Amino acid sequence: MPAQAKAEASSARPAAPAAPPLTERQEARRRRILRACAQLAGRGGFDAVQMREVAELSQVALGTLYRYFPSKIHLLVATMQDQLEHLHGTLRKKPPTGETAAERVAETLMRAFRALQREPHLADAMVRALTFADRSVSPEVDQVSRQTTAIILDAMGLDDDPTPAQLSAVRVIEHTWHSALITWLSGRASIAQVKIDIETACRLIDLPPTSADA
């Protein structure tokens, strides 16, 4: 991978010290927490996710919950990353069939959009959490971004070695997808308009490289 592409692919923030891996018991507890959060958000959206109720539903102590997730925003953003990871696995089992990279990415993102559409309260809660996230939630937000990027690169057929131009296109597509979610959830865009916007952004992938990319 070119040095510039490596720099763009990595986070601009200094890397935090790696946390020790979770034990099997801790991972199981974390997954119960994420499931409880998704369940509550699916029922009543952002306001329905209360840390005490999450703790009760996941059968963990409230103090333990806060050690895993310092706030409701941390928890909901982590839930979005978990939902995207699950979606990525589903997409890999049934890859997109478009002839071009742009068609495959557009198909993939519309499938992701429709999956979120089936759980509008959960989608709204997760997107609101992303919108409200401050710097303290940066690691969780970065995980969401990396997962979205991985989904797009997979659809493009690029497991590694993306060019700087391709990475720029991926960022624009990612921003468009998140913006489309927000406008649809707020009632300011139809599903048809979301599809048009996503397909328009995805055409960036198939543009010929410029001399700067050579």
MOBEL-V545677 format. One record per residue. PSI is psi in whole degrees, 0 to 359 (NA if undefined). Layout:
BEGIN
[[PSI] [PSI]]
END
This chain:
BEGIN
[[134] [151] [320] [319] [321] [318] [320] [329] [333] [161] [147] [343] [151] [140] [132] [153] [136] [131] [147] [144] [147] [145] [168] [320] [319] [320] [319] [320] [317] [319] [323] [320] [314] [320] [319] [318] [313] [322] [314] [317] [322] [331] [317] [13] [200] [312] [339] [345] [100] [134] [321] [319] [324] [316] [316] [315] [325] [357] [46] [157] [149] [319] [322] [317] [316] [336] [328] [316] [109] [341] [169] [324] [314] [316] [314] [323] [320] [325] [321] [318] [318] [319] [319] [323] [317] [317] [320] [318] [319] [319] [325] [329] [333] [81] [159] [158] [5] [153] [324] [162] [320] [318] [320] [319] [317] [317] [316] [313] [328] [324] [320] [319] [317] [328] [318] [327] [329] [341] [69] [324] [318] [315] [315] [318] [317] [318] [321] [320] [318] [320] [322] [348] [134] [192] [334] [342] [10] [316] [319] [319] [319] [323] [319] [315] [316] [322] [318] [317] [317] [320] [316] [314] [322] [316] [328] [341] [23] [95] [331] [179] [40] [147] [165] [321] [319] [320] [322] [318] [318] [317] [316] [317] [317] [314] [319] [318] [314] [320] [321] [321] [314] [313] [325] [315] [329] [0] [14] [0] [141] [167] [324] [320] [322] [315] [317] [314] [316] [316] [323] [314] [322] [339] [342] [330] [322] [4] [143] [147] [148] [172] [331] [338] [349] [NA]]
END
